[in-house]
Amino acid sequence: MQDRIWINLANIKFKAIYTSKVSRRSYNVGNIYSFFLAVASASSVAAWAIWNKIPIAWAIIVAISQLLIIAKPYIPFVKNDRELADQSLLFDELYLSYEKLWFEYAKQNVNGDQFETELYRLREKEHEINVRFKHVVCPNFKGIIKLADEETNIFLQTHFKR
């Protein structure tokens, strides 16, 4: 039975770490995106003399910035940074509940029926989190997946003696 808790506990910890890292990446990309648009807009007025001498550069910058302005609402990764952070915090909260169940079971403070009831309650809570954030696109970044997996393993090895 403890293996069932462990699988869910490890999975939720991974999700908490991964969504946190993706949220930070989304936030940083969004800031870079906004900075580029602001620079492109400001430079269009401030550097008019330069643009008269190099019109092709001006045309390219304007075209790219206009495309980015149009595309921004359709790039879910950039607009979901706060929701991904909220989702990460809820996964962390759920992780703590799994951790508590793990230690209660290890101390034999819960019987089989109590264990099953609590395990399913926690799994239902995970489902509720997933439903709440079903509109949020959380991309699969292989590099972040690897980092989150490593961080999860280190965390679990540090906090649990299995």
Backbone bond lengths (Angstrom), bond angles and torsions (degrees), N, CA, C in turn:
res aa  C-N    CA-C-N  psi(-1)  N-CA   C-N-CA  omega(-1)  CA-C   N-CA-C  phi
1 M - - - 1.445 - - 1.524 111.24 -
2 Q 1.321 116.35 -35.62 1.453 119.38 -178.09 1.533 110.80 -64.37
3 D 1.329 116.88 -28.47 1.463 120.07 176.47 1.521 111.36 -62.91
4 R 1.322 116.64 -35.60 1.466 120.39 179.02 1.525 110.54 -64.55
5 I 1.318 117.01 -40.56 1.468 119.76 177.14 1.525 108.89 -65.74
6 W 1.334 115.27 -45.05 1.463 119.98 -175.72 1.522 111.57 -58.43
7 I 1.311 117.59 -45.38 1.466 121.49 -178.95 1.528 110.01 -59.79
8 N 1.325 116.99 -47.21 1.465 120.84 -179.88 1.524 111.19 -68.36
9 L 1.315 117.23 -41.08 1.457 122.37 179.45 1.531 110.18 -60.09
10 A 1.321 116.98 -48.70 1.466 121.11 -179.33 1.528 111.11 -65.40
11 N 1.325 116.64 -40.57 1.461 121.00 -179.88 1.530 111.23 -63.51
12 I 1.320 116.73 -44.54 1.464 120.59 -179.19 1.527 110.56 -67.51
13 K 1.325 117.62 -39.01 1.471 119.57 177.97 1.524 109.80 -62.92
14 F 1.330 116.78 -42.03 1.467 120.37 176.85 1.528 110.38 -59.84
15 K 1.337 117.27 -46.46 1.469 120.58 -179.48 1.524 111.34 -61.23
16 A 1.326 116.99 -39.82 1.469 120.67 179.11 1.528 110.61 -62.97
17 I 1.315 116.09 -45.93 1.465 120.21 -179.10 1.524 110.49 -67.93
18 Y 1.331 116.88 -45.31 1.468 120.71 -177.54 1.526 111.64 -62.90
19 T 1.336 117.70 -48.82 1.466 119.10 -178.61 1.531 111.14 -65.51
20 S 1.312 117.39 -31.46 1.465 120.24 175.75 1.526 110.56 -64.83
21 K 1.317 116.86 -45.43 1.464 120.93 179.90 1.530 111.37 -66.12
22 V 1.327 117.30 -40.54 1.468 120.42 178.55 1.526 109.92 -66.51
23 S 1.326 117.00 -37.66 1.460 120.86 177.23 1.530 110.54 -60.53
24 R 1.320 116.33 -45.19 1.466 119.85 178.67 1.524 111.31 -63.60
25 R 1.322 116.58 -41.47 1.473 120.32 178.22 1.524 109.71 -63.19
26 S 1.321 116.62 -44.01 1.464 121.28 179.42 1.527 110.70 -60.96
27 Y 1.314 116.46 -43.97 1.464 121.48 179.18 1.531 110.53 -60.64
28 N 1.328 116.82 -46.50 1.466 121.03 -179.44 1.526 111.79 -64.88
29 V 1.322 116.89 -43.75 1.468 120.52 178.45 1.525 109.92 -63.12
30 G 1.323 117.02 -41.93 1.464 120.95 177.80 1.520 112.12 -60.74
31 N 1.329 116.66 -40.22 1.468 120.27 177.92 1.525 111.70 -66.27
32 I 1.316 117.26 -42.35 1.468 120.87 177.51 1.524 109.83 -63.06
33 Y 1.308 116.11 -43.72 1.461 123.39 178.43 1.527 109.69 -57.18
34 S 1.322 116.62 -51.53 1.467 121.44 -179.17 1.528 111.24 -64.48
35 F 1.324 117.04 -38.88 1.459 120.83 178.83 1.526 110.39 -62.56
36 F 1.325 117.37 -44.71 1.465 120.65 179.07 1.525 110.69 -60.42
37 L 1.327 116.70 -44.79 1.465 119.94 179.53 1.530 111.19 -63.37
38 A 1.322 116.87 -40.30 1.468 120.13 179.27 1.525 110.96 -65.68
39 V 1.328 117.03 -43.16 1.464 120.89 179.01 1.522 110.10 -64.36
40 A 1.328 117.13 -43.01 1.466 120.52 179.48 1.523 110.77 -61.74
41 S 1.315 117.19 -41.82 1.470 120.91 179.50 1.523 111.34 -67.62
42 A 1.321 116.30 -46.17 1.464 120.21 -178.06 1.521 111.50 -67.82
43 S 1.317 116.35 -38.17 1.462 119.17 -177.20 1.519 111.68 -70.69
44 S 1.315 116.53 -23.98 1.463 118.66 -179.58 1.521 111.11 -63.22
45 V 1.303 117.66 -34.97 1.461 121.65 179.98 1.529 110.45 -89.73
46 A 1.324 116.45 -46.05 1.463 121.42 -172.40 1.524 113.57 -67.19
47 A 1.294 117.77 -30.10 1.463 120.09 -173.30 1.529 112.45 -116.05
48 W 1.297 116.52 36.91 1.469 120.51 -177.16 1.529 111.59 -57.85
49 A 1.302 118.75 -37.53 1.463 121.86 -179.38 1.526 111.05 -62.76
50 I 1.332 115.96 -39.67 1.475 119.60 178.69 1.521 109.97 -67.52
51 W 1.318 116.33 -41.42 1.464 119.77 -176.59 1.531 111.55 -66.77
52 N 1.328 117.58 -27.74 1.464 119.89 176.33 1.520 111.08 -65.33
53 K 1.330 116.48 -31.11 1.465 120.60 -179.79 1.531 112.41 -84.77
54 I 1.326 117.00 -29.46 1.471 121.18 -179.11 1.535 108.35 -126.32
55 P 1.313 118.26 72.51 1.465 120.36 -174.59 1.533 113.95 -65.65
56 I 1.317 118.16 -29.27 1.473 119.85 -178.79 1.531 110.41 -66.87
57 A 1.327 117.48 -38.50 1.472 120.82 177.68 1.522 109.88 -62.88
58 W 1.306 115.73 -44.04 1.466 120.94 177.97 1.527 110.41 -59.74
59 A 1.316 116.73 -46.70 1.466 120.99 -178.38 1.528 111.17 -61.87
60 I 1.316 117.40 -41.20 1.469 121.14 -179.49 1.529 110.58 -66.59
61 I 1.325 117.05 -45.75 1.470 120.31 -179.50 1.519 110.95 -63.08
62 V 1.319 116.99 -43.51 1.468 120.55 179.16 1.523 110.51 -63.79
63 A 1.321 116.90 -44.45 1.470 120.43 -179.24 1.530 110.90 -62.01
64 I 1.317 116.93 -46.08 1.470 120.42 -179.62 1.525 110.77 -64.52
65 S 1.323 117.03 -44.91 1.465 118.86 -178.54 1.525 111.32 -65.22
66 Q 1.324 117.93 -37.04 1.465 120.45 177.98 1.530 110.99 -66.42
67 L 1.326 116.39 -41.31 1.470 119.71 176.54 1.526 110.94 -62.11
68 L 1.313 116.84 -41.59 1.464 120.40 179.57 1.525 111.78 -66.44
69 I 1.319 117.16 -38.26 1.468 120.31 177.22 1.522 110.19 -62.47
70 I 1.315 116.16 -43.40 1.471 120.75 179.47 1.525 110.76 -66.76
71 A 1.331 117.23 -39.67 1.467 121.59 -173.71 1.524 114.10 -79.09
72 K 1.331 118.15 -24.65 1.464 121.08 -171.58 1.530 114.46 -51.58
73 P 1.338 120.19 -45.77 1.472 118.58 -179.99 1.532 113.96 -65.16
74 Y 1.317 116.50 -17.00 1.462 120.38 -177.23 1.525 112.71 -100.25
75 I 1.302 117.10 8.07 1.466 121.30 177.66 1.523 107.01 -105.34
76 P 1.340 117.19 90.44 1.465 120.33 -173.23 1.519 113.72 -61.47
77 F 1.300 116.92 -33.62 1.461 120.46 -179.37 1.531 110.97 -57.16
78 V 1.328 116.62 -41.31 1.461 121.04 -176.83 1.524 111.74 -72.98
79 K 1.313 116.93 -35.02 1.467 118.82 -174.10 1.530 114.07 -88.71
80 N 1.326 118.62 -6.33 1.466 121.35 -174.39 1.523 114.52 -103.24
81 D 1.312 118.83 16.70 1.465 119.65 -174.94 1.528 112.45 -60.00
82 R 1.318 117.69 -42.28 1.477 120.14 -179.03 1.525 111.43 -69.02
83 E 1.318 116.04 -40.89 1.467 118.66 -179.77 1.525 111.05 -67.02
84 L 1.325 117.04 -37.22 1.462 119.87 176.16 1.531 110.70 -64.50
85 A 1.323 117.08 -37.94 1.472 120.54 177.01 1.528 110.38 -65.09
86 D 1.335 116.82 -42.79 1.472 120.36 177.39 1.523 111.00 -62.25
87 Q 1.331 116.14 -42.58 1.462 120.75 179.29 1.529 110.04 -62.43
88 S 1.312 116.81 -41.39 1.460 121.09 178.71 1.528 111.44 -60.54
89 L 1.323 116.40 -43.24 1.470 120.09 179.24 1.526 111.56 -64.13
90 L 1.325 117.01 -38.32 1.470 119.93 177.54 1.530 111.15 -67.78
91 F 1.333 116.98 -38.09 1.465 119.81 175.73 1.530 110.23 -64.58
92 D 1.325 117.35 -38.57 1.471 120.59 177.39 1.524 111.17 -63.58
93 E 1.318 116.09 -41.97 1.468 120.77 177.19 1.532 110.19 -61.46
94 L 1.321 116.17 -42.82 1.461 120.76 178.39 1.529 110.55 -65.31
95 Y 1.327 116.48 -39.20 1.460 120.28 176.68 1.530 110.51 -56.01
96 L 1.321 116.94 -44.52 1.468 120.48 -179.66 1.527 111.42 -60.79
97 S 1.321 116.90 -35.23 1.469 120.24 176.90 1.528 110.84 -67.46
98 Y 1.337 116.67 -40.49 1.469 119.79 176.22 1.529 110.62 -64.92
99 E 1.328 116.17 -40.41 1.463 119.85 178.83 1.526 110.64 -61.22
100 K 1.317 116.36 -42.95 1.467 120.76 178.49 1.530 110.09 -61.47
101 L 1.325 116.89 -44.95 1.468 120.45 178.60 1.526 110.43 -61.78
102 W 1.324 116.63 -40.30 1.467 121.48 178.38 1.531 110.53 -56.56
103 F 1.325 116.65 -50.19 1.465 120.35 -177.44 1.530 112.11 -71.71
104 E 1.320 117.31 -35.36 1.474 120.22 175.92 1.531 109.99 -62.79
105 Y 1.322 116.41 -41.79 1.459 120.21 178.98 1.536 110.40 -67.29
106 A 1.326 116.94 -41.76 1.467 121.05 179.92 1.527 111.41 -62.31
107 K 1.331 116.91 -35.10 1.469 121.60 178.26 1.527 111.58 -83.10
108 Q 1.305 115.80 -2.48 1.470 123.18 -177.74 1.530 111.39 61.24
109 N 1.330 115.62 37.69 1.462 121.21 176.99 1.525 112.44 -88.14
110 V 1.324 117.26 -6.63 1.467 120.88 177.71 1.520 108.64 -126.52
111 N 1.329 115.49 141.83 1.465 118.93 176.08 1.528 108.91 -90.82
112 G 1.305 116.46 178.53 1.460 121.86 -176.39 1.515 113.99 -57.44
113 D 1.328 117.14 -43.64 1.465 120.60 -179.37 1.527 111.44 -67.78
114 Q 1.321 116.44 -43.33 1.469 119.96 178.02 1.531 110.59 -62.45
115 F 1.321 114.55 -40.32 1.460 120.51 178.98 1.524 110.40 -60.03
116 E 1.331 116.58 -50.72 1.472 120.96 -179.42 1.520 111.39 -59.69
117 T 1.316 116.28 -44.76 1.466 120.91 -179.53 1.522 110.82 -60.33
118 E 1.324 116.38 -47.24 1.469 120.35 -178.26 1.526 111.35 -68.53
119 L 1.324 117.12 -40.37 1.461 120.48 179.53 1.525 110.53 -60.70
120 Y 1.320 117.26 -45.11 1.468 119.86 179.63 1.526 111.64 -69.38
121 R 1.312 117.22 -32.98 1.469 119.72 176.21 1.530 110.00 -62.85
122 L 1.317 116.24 -42.23 1.463 120.17 179.35 1.524 111.62 -68.16
123 R 1.315 116.76 -38.40 1.468 119.65 177.63 1.523 110.92 -66.63
124 E 1.331 116.68 -35.83 1.469 120.19 175.87 1.529 110.56 -66.26
125 K 1.324 116.36 -36.80 1.467 120.23 177.82 1.532 109.97 -64.11
126 E 1.323 117.27 -39.83 1.469 120.46 176.31 1.525 110.15 -61.54
127 H 1.319 115.55 -42.98 1.468 119.68 178.41 1.534 110.60 -60.84
128 E 1.319 116.94 -41.79 1.473 121.09 178.21 1.530 111.21 -61.25
129 I 1.315 116.82 -40.13 1.471 120.35 177.50 1.522 109.56 -63.17
130 N 1.339 116.32 -45.81 1.463 120.01 -179.92 1.523 111.78 -62.32
131 V 1.325 117.27 -39.73 1.467 120.95 178.50 1.528 109.99 -66.88
132 R 1.318 116.52 -43.16 1.472 120.69 -179.29 1.529 111.78 -58.94
133 F 1.329 116.69 -35.55 1.462 121.20 -176.67 1.530 112.61 -109.07
134 K 1.327 117.08 24.73 1.467 119.64 -176.93 1.527 112.66 -62.48
135 H 1.318 117.80 -25.76 1.463 121.98 179.76 1.533 112.50 -80.24
136 V 1.321 117.03 -10.44 1.462 121.38 -177.58 1.525 109.17 -87.57
137 V 1.317 115.15 124.18 1.458 120.08 177.90 1.524 107.97 -89.87
138 C 1.313 115.05 117.17 1.463 120.57 177.30 1.530 106.97 -109.69
139 P 1.336 116.54 101.42 1.463 119.51 -175.17 1.525 112.67 -67.11
140 N 1.313 114.99 158.51 1.463 121.42 177.32 1.526 109.12 -96.41
141 F 1.311 115.50 100.31 1.459 121.16 175.64 1.521 107.51 -97.92
142 K 1.324 116.08 114.39 1.467 119.90 -175.99 1.526 112.39 -56.97
143 G 1.325 116.38 -41.64 1.466 119.68 179.79 1.520 112.40 -63.37
144 I 1.334 116.25 -42.55 1.468 119.90 179.78 1.521 110.07 -71.03
145 I 1.331 117.21 -36.13 1.469 120.19 176.66 1.528 109.55 -59.34
146 K 1.323 115.96 -45.73 1.466 119.95 -179.81 1.534 110.91 -62.64
147 L 1.338 116.71 -46.23 1.470 120.19 178.80 1.527 111.77 -61.79
148 A 1.331 116.56 -44.19 1.468 120.56 -179.59 1.522 110.60 -64.98
149 D 1.328 116.79 -38.27 1.462 120.76 178.67 1.529 110.42 -64.51
150 E 1.326 116.17 -45.25 1.465 120.14 178.56 1.529 111.07 -63.04
151 E 1.332 116.04 -44.11 1.466 120.22 -179.79 1.529 111.01 -64.20
152 T 1.332 116.28 -38.82 1.467 120.73 177.64 1.521 110.34 -63.15
153 N 1.326 116.71 -46.79 1.468 120.46 -179.59 1.526 111.66 -61.44
154 I 1.322 116.61 -43.79 1.467 120.02 178.70 1.524 110.20 -63.12
155 F 1.331 116.28 -44.55 1.464 120.40 179.84 1.526 110.74 -59.47
156 L 1.333 116.59 -48.42 1.466 120.52 -176.71 1.531 111.30 -66.95
157 Q 1.335 117.17 -38.95 1.461 119.81 178.14 1.526 111.23 -66.30
158 T 1.311 116.38 -33.47 1.463 121.07 179.97 1.525 111.73 -73.07
159 H 1.331 116.33 -38.36 1.466 120.66 -173.08 1.528 114.79 -95.03
160 F 1.319 116.89 -13.98 1.466 119.68 -177.79 1.515 109.75 -131.96
161 K 1.288 114.94 137.32 1.465 121.07 174.20 1.523 106.44 -106.06
162 R 1.318 115.72 96.81 1.470 120.77 -177.04 1.491 110.34 -102.48
